């Protein structure tokens, strides 16, 4: 089998492996693997301008920088993942005292979350290696993404989800035709069970912080930020700061990988500063960052932001490095601030679920603590639609009044 990437390297010990030597994590120490492209060959064949000429309005416009071959699926949701919009919100910027603020909104993805990026690449990889069944553990979004991308190409998917996952997310899994198993436990227990099932039944595992190809899908958001925002900034201006919500750590490490790929190609002179934001009730990675180490210690996660509620993050080391290596930091915000952020984003037409609004809540705190200057260009990554968790969204706003069907009743309310 001919591969589009050079090799893997372990993020912990640095060991190198050929494309067919390993599938998931480092056999020596269990470290997450980085997929290493053949940068010299890419530079010899492509320039930024030629690379930008790819016409497809999806993550597949970056096929030349992805470690999978073209998966087909033209005319299906698989080919619609990615290339999400970037909004420049003047009202939010003015409220926060910023000159330039962008919101990159992932809710237009086919299953309404950022996780479609990873699942699209994993489904392509599963087809390459002839895997008949792909499995994942998920609090909802990753599972829905896998179920939707698999359904798009007629593949089989099995999802282990905590029974406490929001009903809207479970509904997506079932409607997309996945085999759904609700676990009487938390995400971490569902994760461990999915690994056991992978080993027992020979399934292909999509789990974040386990399968190296998930970060390869998520890095495409970094490519888009480069193309949509960074390339349009003044050449001698200030560096972009990116706020990213963090749970397992795979989104922030994936976006960081995208920037690092572009930097290695010489197309991105300076990697943006990355600031990770966690809920105070699920802050294992932030804790390690502020201790100054990479020892990710489990917490007892307790937050309404279910998509980033994780006891033991599986991609914590690379998540710590994403902030540290870019001059960024980690912030934590309480659930009250997360709910307030849902309402704030809603007032400019963006409907965010709690995990997604966490990034904006982090920006609010960063402004309060002078971690960003008024002239710093800032981008907030909104990772999923508020329709994923309507119950949480209703906690963020006042209930609508119930009135009699009369004009007098309307007058009473509006007065």
Helices and strands as residue ranges (DSSP letters): E 7-10, E 16-17, E 33-36, H 39-45, H 48-52, G 59-65, G 77-80, E 86-88, H 90-96, E 101-105, G 106-108, H 116-129, E 133-138, H 141-152, E 156-162, H 167-175, E 179-183, H 187-201, E 204-205, H 212-228, G 230-232, E 241-245, H 250-264, E 273-279, H 284-291, G 306-308, H 316-324, E 329-333, H 335-346, H 354-368, E 378-382, G 386-389, H 390-395, H 407-414
